[in-house]
Amino acid sequence: MREILKTNNPVELNFAQAVLKDAGIETVVFDTNMSVLDGSMVILPQRLMVANEDEAEALAILKDAFAAPSPLA
């Protein structure tokens, strides 16, 4: 497993998961329970993980997804 995103932002994490799911890439979130234990103070980030062989494609997809301008802007 490879870490492709580390964030305290639940919206960003859910967006990344949805984008990768649409591309057919399975993800796993690490440190969810540790993040809850910090009292929702967002001190401990969660990590989005993918299989080793999906790392390059996942990073490219997220780079494009996060760089895209908002349709609401």
C-alpha positions in Angstrom: 0.0 0.0 0.0 1.1 3.5 -0.8 0.1 6.8 0.7 -1.2 9.2 -1.9 -2.9 11.8 0.3 -2.6 12.9 4.0 -5.2 15.3 5.2 -7.2 16.6 8.1 -9.9 17.8 5.7 -12.8 15.2 5.5 -14.2 16.9 2.4 -10.9 16.7 0.6 -10.5 13.0 1.6 -14.1 12.1 0.5 -13.6 13.9 -2.8 -10.3 12.1 -3.5 -11.9 8.7 -2.7 -14.8 9.5 -5.0 -12.6 10.5 -7.9 -10.4 7.4 -7.6 -13.4 5.2 -7.2 -14.8 6.6 -10.5 -11.4 5.7 -12.1 -11.7 2.2 -10.8 -9.0 2.5 -8.2 -9.7 1.0 -4.8 -8.7 3.0 -1.7 -8.3 2.4 2.0 -8.2 5.1 4.7 -5.7 4.7 7.4 -5.7 6.4 10.8 -9.5 7.0 10.9 -9.8 5.8 14.5 -6.7 7.8 15.6 -8.3 10.9 14.1 -11.5 10.3 16.1 -9.5 9.7 19.3 -7.9 13.2 19.0 -11.3 14.6 19.9 -12.2 15.9 16.4 -9.5 18.5 16.8 -8.0 17.5 13.4 -4.6 17.1 14.9 -4.0 13.7 13.4 -4.4 13.5 9.6 -5.9 10.5 7.9 -4.1 8.8 5.1 -5.5 7.7 1.8 -3.8 4.5 0.5 -3.8 2.7 -2.8 -2.2 -0.5 -4.0 1.4 -0.1 -5.0 0.7 -0.7 -8.7 -2.0 2.1 -8.7 0.2 4.7 -7.1 1.3 6.6 -10.3 -2.1 6.6 -11.9 -3.8 7.7 -8.7 -1.4 10.5 -8.1 -1.9 11.8 -11.7 -5.7 11.6 -11.4 -5.7 13.5 -8.1 -3.3 16.1 -9.4 -5.7 16.8 -12.3 -8.8 16.6 -10.0 -7.5 19.1 -7.4 -6.1 21.5 -10.1 -9.4 21.7 -12.0 -11.2 25.1 -11.6 -14.4 25.0 -9.7 -17.5 25.1 -12.0 -19.1 27.5 -9.5 -16.3 30.1 -9.9 
